[in-house]
């Protein structure tokens, strides 16, 4: 326990990887890596920076004296300069060339871009795990008939696997958004106080080609192919908006899936995992609450709301730079990533252990199947000489009467009612023979197969993708 506030996303929900990615160590070590990269590029392009100075900087990337930084920041009221001073303290030979020509956003913004890019790549892998779980589930239950719902009222049959494909399709859309966000993240590079590169025009005696080479070298060191064509002091905050919108999209899809599972668990058709010793309620010992799905929905609401931060910040960036983005971004971006991580971890757990109560599903299907089959029954009755319009009215009136009895707790007697109608040309046995659920799921199995044929190439080597981001 601790006597100071700790974000629940840190203490309860997010993965160790994501917590490490957004840690102070990762951020400030990335700053130092950026300073090393800048020094290397400047040295290679002719500025008086020695190999010895660069090696000294490289040797001290990880030994950050946070107490010194804290005390120095109190004096200078500037976090970047406090870290410059701390770096120079452990690398005294290089102290005079650290941050040469750069402005604070060189380290703050580029480090953010590196962290956000790596976070998106990680979340992409986590999203694929959820899709893989659902793909296995959809394949297994591709042909299992279940009652469909529109307006949460009984509708025509679907299959359990087909319904899961609705969730998969949403998640595939999220994957596209994340891929787009990753592909279109560009590096800020080292562009100066207002993005004009004026300090480097001076350092490189007006040689613009060297400035371009420097930025390409630094970008390449961090795995970026391009810098933004133009910028102010910061990278465009539209990037943050695009990223949080992609994370919000994941939240929307996971909310929809989890909410469907909650509804189906209420009907006892599908249940999320429930562990042997799990307690559903402190008072009601029999309870099996869908707590994981509820938590997904709860966190998803936070993330969807959080996305509005980036949109508002992007819209109020004055001219070349204003600092009212900083405090908001320090909270909204990391918490957004941690929240998306938590949602996907929960979604993996839920989708890996979904329980399908086939007998309950079958009973529900058979309860409503006489109503669902009425169009087919009417067509068969017409084939045997019946009048379509008269048959329709018979079915309508008998259905209303049968429904009224069911609402009074009695069994469905629709077929026997129809059989008693003289103008209805089918007897009860003929009608019962048509109550085979698989006849009423349309092309559900084919639709499942068609979607999964697109999914399998994406998920075939998740382990390799994880290895690529050094998990």
Secondary structure, DSSP 8 states (H G I E B T S, - for coil): --SS---HIIIIIS-HHHHHHTSHHHHHHHHHHHHHHHHHHHHHTT-S--HHHHHHHHHTSS---HHHHHHHHHHH--HHHHHHHHHHHH-GGGGGGTTTT--HHHHHHHHHHHHHHHHHHHHHHHHHHHHHHHHHHHHHTTT-EEEEEETTEEEEEEEHHHHHHHHHHHHHHHHHHHHHHHHT--B--S--TTSS-HHHHHHTTT-HHHHHHHHHHHHHHTT-S-B-SS-SSS--THHHHHHHHHHHHHHHHHHHHHHHHHHHHHTTSEE----TT--S-SS-TT----HHHHHHHHHHHHHHHHHHHHHHHHHT--TT--GGGHHHHHHHHHHHHHHHHHHHHHHHHHHHS-EE-HHHHHHHHHHHHHHHTHHHHHHHHHHTT--HHHHHHHHHHHHHHHHHHHHTT----HHHHHHH-TT----HHHHHTT--GGGGSTTHHHHHHHHHHHHHHHHTTHHHHHHHTT-
